[in-house]
Amino acid sequence: MARTYDVLCVGRVSIDLYANDIGAPFEEITGFAALVGGCPTNISVGTRRLGLKSALMTALGDDKVGDFVLHFLKKEGVDTRYTLTKPGRRTPAVLLGIQPPDHFPLIYYRDNAPDNDMTIDDVLTAPIADTRLLLISGTGLSKEPSRSATQYAAELAGSVGTEVVLDIDYRADLWHDPRAFGVTVRATLPLVDIVIGTETEIRVATDADSTETAIARLLQGVRRAVVFKQGEDGSTVYTKDGQVYPARPFRVTVLNVLGAGDAFASGFLYGHLQGWDWGKAARMGNATGAIVVTRQGCANDMPTLAETLAFIDGQGGF
């Protein structure tokens, strides 16, 4: 049965204020670019730019910052009819310094965040049965009522044949204890088909002392696969049936690594929904991630399908 949407992303949103003074210490920054961010939001834009039909369920404050974000999403063609407004709440902000290649101080302003206030009743308004894939994130599990709403969305998706992908999206500043994060993720894994994460994320999520143990524990919980993001080393997909699919990286000069993981997820989901094998889909994710690390922002700098395929061809193909 045909469905209206390819991807429905649920969760975090923000205005991202990224330093224009590349390389400057944070205290010497003189100006910021106003961009849009938040893991599920970035992925909704990233998949849309690749040509998928993408919708976003999040919540904004009744404020000018929310208007700014909503204007951008509509311009990008993301379906925002399931993006809510929560009166009395403020649209979150993130501030970022950019000091390549490996120093990116990041500050969150998420007190009173409206996306944390999404409820099960809100989820019931979303087109979960009319989308091929539901993307949720770990940050959506950080507070109630968003936590139970996110888990309910995943449970509902499973009951109607909608695939569920969890981007671990671990942000230490948003949790009082990393062990609480791990317990919450592990309780959610049985509702998930595919989980995506970095080495740090998968180890915190599983309370494991090695990457191998972490992957094994995730595979015990999820229904299909674990996608391991390895940065400059590429990525690897581990499937429930014991198969391993490595995907080699692309070589680029890093400007800003923030947003690369969401770009990776966008490319991977595109390939996955095209029916590509795991390795080819992960290679697509490597490409979109590599492109974004050469750029300043997240959602604003996601590549198009034509850009990505030209980049892959220019670096040896799939």
C-alpha positions, 0 to 999 in steps of 0.5 A: 500500500502506497503511503504519503510520506517516506519519513516522519521525524519526531523530536528536537528543534532549535535555532542554531547560532553558529560562529562566523569567526572561524577558528576564534576562541568562543570569548572572541566571537563577534557574530553568529549565523542564524541557522536551524538545527536539532537532530530530527529537524536536520534529518527532515531537511536532509532527507527532503533535499535528497528527494524524499517526502519528509514530515516533521513532528516537533513543537515550537514556542509561540515566538519570533524564533519559532516563526523563523524556524517554521519559515525555513522548514516550509521553504525547504518543502518539509511538511510542517502541518504536524509541527505544533505550537506550545503557548508559554514555551520558548523555542530553544537555541544552541550556540556553537564556536567553530575551531577546526579541526576538533574543537567545537564548544557547544551550549544548549538553551533548552529550559522550557523547550516546547518539544519536551512538552509533546504528548501522546495525544499530540502523537495521535495527530501524526500520520504514523500509519501513512509514512514508511519510516519513523525517525525518533531520537534519544533527546526525545526520551530525556523528559516527560511527557516527550519520553512517553510520547516518543515511545508511544509513537514507536509502539504505534509505528510497529503496530501499523508496519512503519519502520522505526529508526532511533538516532541515539543523539546523546547530549550529556548536558540534557541528562542528569546521569548517563546511566539514566540515558542508558536505561531509557534507551535500552527500554526503548530498543525493542520498539526499534528496527534500526539504531544509529550511533557513534562509539560514545553514543552506543557505549553510553546507551549500553553501559558497555566497556567496549565497542564490541560489547555495545554493538552486541547489546544493541543487536540483542534489543533492536529488530533489524540492525545497528548502524555504527558511525565512525567519523573519518573511518566511515561506518559499519552496519551490523545486522541481527542475522550476524552480517557485517557491512563496512562502508569506506569513508570519503576524504575531506577537509573538516570545517565543522563536525556538528550536523555530520551525524544527521547528514549521515542519517539522511543519506543512509535513510535515503539509500535504505528507502531506495532498497539498497543493500546495507553497505551501499546505504551506509556509503551514501550516508558517509557521503552526505556526512562528509559534505556537511563537515566542509560547511558551517551549518546543519539543516541549512547546509544539507546536500541535494541528491545531485550534489551527493551523487556528483561528490561520490562519483568524484571520489571513486563511486560507491 
